[in-house]
Amino acid sequence: MNKRTRQLAAVINGQNTSDGAGVKLKRIVSQQQKNALDPFILLDEFGSGEPTDYIGGFPDHPHRGFETVTYMLAGAMRHRDHLGNEGHLRAGDVQWMTAAHGIIHSEMPEQENGLLHGFQLWINLPAKEKMKPPHYQEFAAEKIPHVALTDGSYIKVIAGEYVTEAQKISGPVTGITTRPLYFDVRLSPQQQLDIPIDEQHTVLVYVYQGGLAIGASDKVLKAGQLGQLINGDNIQLATQDQPAQFLVLAALPLKEPVVQSGPFVMNSSEEIEQAFRDYRDGALTL
């Protein structure tokens, strides 16, 4: 069958902001998109070698109604939550936390100097799963499949499958209703990569180093830019004179109403109000 290559439909420029206890970060996906990237709710990149930019971390805070995915490129973070889970994330490690009914956790740097660099992604949960018990998973870097390409290029398969004529490589994250795909990719100069994609999925590409040409268009995504790719079962990505590093994110849209307020993502304003009441009354984690 002929492949239908997706086209670049929208470009989003990451915005510098801060969150937690003053952690400086770049916010790429936010409420400004008004669920146009369903089921993706938020994408942040944090990265600095200046301790004052990150040392405050993210002290105890609640979540309900979605999943958070933290992926570290450099440095170290410690996770603690009310369930007793404690995670030590280092370069290459992934934390996949399904907040669902409710979780209270903290994410704090395990370093006082040096580079801290990584991403946090929020993926919405379907209405029928928003109030299920929370679930915590952590995957060490060595558990993430590393697909070697030519000239030192690679694909790290965190979630979903990378399929070629010769092989199918599956990431360690399974059993998620939105069937997410999460790749971290590095390409050398003058290199092209085709990735098969489910036609039904929302597809995003975020470049964090270098530049990347998308499909047959002349548009090049630069570092700090995210592209939404539509219509097709294949994405075609190519570098020019410089290498590039980027995330490929895809998932099945839920096509449900979304109401977000701070750390809660639900389907109605009434459910958001209930979440705040439950947090205030200590029932969020019951």
C-alpha positions as CSV (number, residue, x, y, z in Angstrom):
1,M,0.0,0.0,0.0
2,N,1.1,3.5,-0.7
3,K,2.2,5.6,2.3
4,R,0.4,8.9,3.0
5,T,2.9,11.3,4.5
6,R,1.5,13.7,7.1
7,Q,1.7,17.4,6.5
8,L,2.7,20.2,8.9
9,A,-0.6,21.9,10.0
10,A,0.6,24.1,12.8
11,V,3.7,25.3,14.5
12,I,3.8,26.3,18.2
13,N,6.7,28.3,19.7
14,G,7.6,27.3,23.3
15,Q,7.2,30.1,25.8
16,N,9.6,30.8,28.7
17,T,7.8,30.7,32.0
18,S,8.2,29.3,35.5
19,D,6.3,26.8,37.7
20,G,6.7,25.0,41.0
21,A,8.9,26.9,43.4
22,G,10.3,29.1,40.6
23,V,11.6,26.5,38.2
24,K,12.4,28.1,34.9
25,L,11.1,26.2,31.9
26,K,9.8,26.4,28.4
27,R,6.1,25.6,28.0
28,I,5.2,24.2,24.6
29,V,1.7,22.7,25.0
30,S,-0.7,24.5,27.4
31,Q,-4.3,25.5,27.9
32,Q,-3.8,28.0,25.1
33,Q,-4.3,25.2,22.6
34,K,-7.8,24.6,23.9
35,N,-7.6,20.8,23.5
36,A,-6.6,21.1,19.8
37,L,-3.9,18.6,20.5
38,D,-6.2,16.0,22.2
39,P,-5.2,14.0,24.3
40,F,-2.0,16.0,25.0
41,I,-2.7,18.6,27.7
42,L,0.8,20.0,28.5
43,L,4.4,19.7,27.4
44,D,7.3,21.4,29.3
45,E,11.0,21.4,28.7
46,F,13.2,22.3,31.7
47,G,16.9,22.8,31.1
48,S,19.5,24.9,32.8
49,G,23.0,24.7,34.2
50,E,22.2,27.5,36.6
51,P,21.1,26.1,40.0
52,T,18.9,29.1,40.9
53,D,16.7,28.2,37.8
54,Y,15.7,24.8,39.2
55,I,16.8,24.3,42.8
56,G,13.3,25.1,44.2
57,G,11.9,22.1,42.4
58,F,8.2,21.1,42.6
59,P,7.2,20.7,46.3
60,D,4.1,18.7,47.2
61,H,1.2,19.3,44.9
62,P,-1.9,17.3,43.8
63,H,-3.1,15.9,40.4
64,R,-6.3,14.3,39.2
65,G,-7.6,13.1,35.9
66,F,-4.6,12.6,33.7
67,E,-1.1,11.0,33.4
68,T,2.3,12.8,33.8
69,V,5.3,11.5,32.0
70,T,8.8,12.8,33.1
71,Y,11.8,12.0,30.9
72,M,15.3,13.0,32.0
73,L,18.1,13.9,29.6
74,A,20.6,15.2,32.2
75,G,20.8,15.6,35.9
76,A,18.7,13.9,38.7
77,M,15.3,14.3,40.2
78,R,13.6,12.6,43.2
79,H,9.9,11.8,43.2
80,R,7.9,11.1,46.4
81,D,4.2,10.6,46.6
82,H,1.5,9.9,49.3
83,L,1.4,6.2,48.2
84,G,4.9,5.8,49.4
85,N,6.5,5.6,46.0
86,E,10.0,7.1,45.8
87,G,11.8,7.4,42.4
88,H,15.3,8.6,41.6
89,L,15.3,9.8,38.0
90,R,18.6,10.2,36.2
91,A,19.7,10.7,32.6
92,G,17.6,8.6,30.3
93,D,15.1,7.5,33.0
94,V,11.3,7.8,32.5
95,Q,8.6,8.1,35.1
96,W,5.0,7.4,34.0
97,M,2.5,8.4,36.7
98,T,-1.2,7.9,36.3
99,A,-2.8,10.3,38.7
100,A,-6.4,9.3,38.0
101,H,-8.5,9.7,41.2
102,G,-5.7,11.6,42.9
103,I,-2.1,11.8,43.9
104,I,0.0,14.2,45.9
105,H,3.6,14.2,45.0
106,S,6.8,16.2,44.9
107,E,9.6,16.4,42.3
108,M,12.8,17.8,43.6
109,P,16.3,18.1,42.1
110,E,18.8,15.7,43.5
111,Q,21.7,18.1,42.7
112,E,22.9,21.5,43.8
113,N,24.8,22.3,40.6
114,G,25.3,21.2,37.1
115,L,22.9,20.7,34.2
116,L,19.3,19.6,34.8
117,H,17.4,18.9,31.5
118,G,14.3,17.0,30.7
119,F,10.6,17.0,29.8
120,Q,7.2,16.6,31.4
121,L,4.2,15.6,29.3
122,W,0.6,15.5,30.4
123,I,-1.7,13.0,28.7
124,N,-5.4,13.1,29.3
125,L,-7.4,10.1,30.6
126,P,-10.8,9.1,29.3
127,A,-13.7,10.0,31.5
128,K,-14.2,6.4,32.5
129,E,-10.7,6.2,33.9
130,K,-10.3,9.6,35.6
131,M,-11.4,8.2,39.0
132,K,-9.6,4.9,39.0
133,P,-6.8,4.3,41.5
134,P,-3.5,6.0,40.8
135,H,-0.6,4.1,39.4
136,Y,3.1,4.8,39.4
137,Q,5.8,3.3,37.0
138,E,9.5,4.1,36.6
139,F,11.8,2.8,33.9
140,A,15.6,3.0,34.1
141,A,17.5,4.2,31.0
142,E,18.7,0.6,30.3
143,K,15.1,-0.6,30.0
144,I,14.3,1.9,27.1
145,P,15.0,0.2,23.7
146,H,17.7,2.0,21.8
147,V,17.4,1.6,18.0
148,A,20.7,2.4,16.3
149,L,20.5,4.1,12.9
150,T,23.3,5.1,10.7
151,D,26.1,7.6,11.6
152,G,25.4,7.5,15.3
153,S,21.8,8.4,15.0
154,Y,19.2,6.6,17.1
155,I,15.6,6.2,18.3
156,K,14.8,5.7,21.9
157,V,11.4,3.9,22.1
158,I,9.7,5.0,25.4
159,A,6.2,4.1,24.4
160,G,4.5,2.6,21.4
161,E,6.2,0.7,18.6
162,Y,8.8,1.5,16.0
163,V,8.1,-0.7,13.0
164,T,10.3,-1.4,10.0
165,E,10.2,-4.2,7.4
166,A,12.7,-6.2,9.4
167,Q,11.6,-5.6,13.0
168,K,9.1,-4.2,15.5
169,I,10.6,-2.5,18.6
170,S,8.2,-2.0,21.6
171,G,8.7,0.5,24.4
172,P,8.2,-0.5,28.0
173,V,5.0,1.5,28.5
174,T,2.0,-0.6,27.7
175,G,-1.7,-0.9,28.5
176,I,-2.6,2.8,28.1
177,T,-6.0,3.5,26.5
178,T,-4.7,6.3,24.3
179,R,-2.1,4.0,22.8
180,P,0.7,6.6,23.1
181,L,3.9,6.7,21.1
182,Y,6.8,8.5,22.6
183,F,10.2,8.5,20.8
184,D,13.4,10.5,21.5
185,V,15.3,10.7,18.2
186,R,18.7,11.9,17.1
187,L,19.5,12.4,13.4
188,S,22.8,13.2,11.8
189,P,23.2,15.9,9.1
190,Q,21.6,15.2,5.8
191,Q,19.6,12.2,7.1
192,Q,15.9,11.3,6.5
193,L,13.7,9.1,8.7
194,D,10.2,7.7,8.0
195,I,8.1,6.6,10.9
196,P,4.8,4.7,10.4
197,I,2.0,6.3,12.4
198,D,-1.6,5.3,13.2
199,E,-3.9,7.4,11.0
200,Q,-6.2,8.1,13.9
201,H,-3.5,9.5,16.2
202,T,-2.7,13.1,17.0
203,V,0.9,13.5,16.1
204,L,3.4,16.1,17.4
205,V,7.1,16.6,16.8
206,Y,9.1,18.8,19.2
207,V,12.7,19.9,18.3
208,Y,15.0,20.6,21.1
209,Q,18.3,20.8,19.2
210,G,19.0,21.7,15.6
211,G,16.4,21.9,12.8
212,L,14.1,19.5,11.2
213,A,12.3,19.5,7.8
214,I,8.8,18.0,7.8
215,G,7.5,16.0,4.9
216,A,7.6,17.6,1.5
217,S,7.3,21.2,2.8
218,D,10.1,23.7,2.9
219,K,9.2,24.5,6.6
220,V,12.0,23.7,9.1
221,L,11.1,23.3,12.7
222,K,13.8,25.0,14.9
223,A,14.8,24.2,18.4
224,G,12.0,25.2,20.8
225,Q,9.3,24.7,18.2
226,L,6.6,22.0,18.1
227,G,4.8,20.9,14.9
228,Q,1.4,19.3,14.6
229,L,1.3,16.8,11.7
230,I,-2.1,15.8,10.1
231,N,-3.6,13.4,7.6
232,G,-1.6,10.2,6.9
233,D,-0.1,7.0,8.1
234,N,3.6,8.1,7.8
235,I,5.7,11.0,9.0
236,Q,8.8,12.0,7.1
237,L,11.6,13.9,8.9
238,A,14.9,15.1,7.5
239,T,17.9,17.1,8.7
240,Q,19.9,19.6,6.6
241,D,23.4,20.6,7.4
242,Q,23.2,20.2,11.2
243,P,22.2,17.2,13.4
244,A,18.8,17.4,15.2
245,Q,17.3,15.9,18.4
246,F,13.6,15.8,18.8
247,L,10.6,14.1,20.4
248,V,7.9,12.3,18.4
249,L,4.6,12.1,20.3
250,A,1.4,10.5,19.1
251,A,-1.8,9.2,20.8
252,L,-5.4,8.5,20.2
253,P,-7.6,11.5,20.7
254,L,-10.4,11.1,23.3
255,K,-12.8,13.5,21.7
256,E,-14.3,14.4,25.1
257,P,-15.0,17.7,26.8
258,V,-11.9,19.0,28.7
259,V,-12.0,21.4,31.7
260,Q,-8.6,22.1,33.2
261,S,-7.8,24.2,36.3
262,G,-4.3,24.1,37.6
263,P,-3.4,20.5,38.6
264,F,-6.8,19.0,37.7
265,V,-8.1,17.9,34.3
266,M,-11.7,16.7,34.2
267,N,-14.7,16.7,31.8
268,S,-16.9,19.4,33.5
269,S,-16.6,22.4,35.8
270,E,-18.6,20.5,38.5
271,E,-15.9,17.8,38.5
272,I,-13.2,20.4,38.8
273,E,-15.0,22.0,41.8
274,Q,-15.3,18.6,43.4
275,A,-11.6,18.0,42.9
276,F,-10.7,21.2,44.7
277,R,-13.2,20.3,47.5
278,D,-11.7,16.8,47.8
279,Y,-8.2,18.2,48.0
280,R,-9.2,20.7,50.7
281,D,-11.0,18.0,52.7
282,G,-8.3,15.4,52.4
283,A,-10.5,13.1,50.2
284,L,-8.4,13.4,47.0
285,T,-6.2,10.6,48.0
286,L,-8.8,8.3,49.7
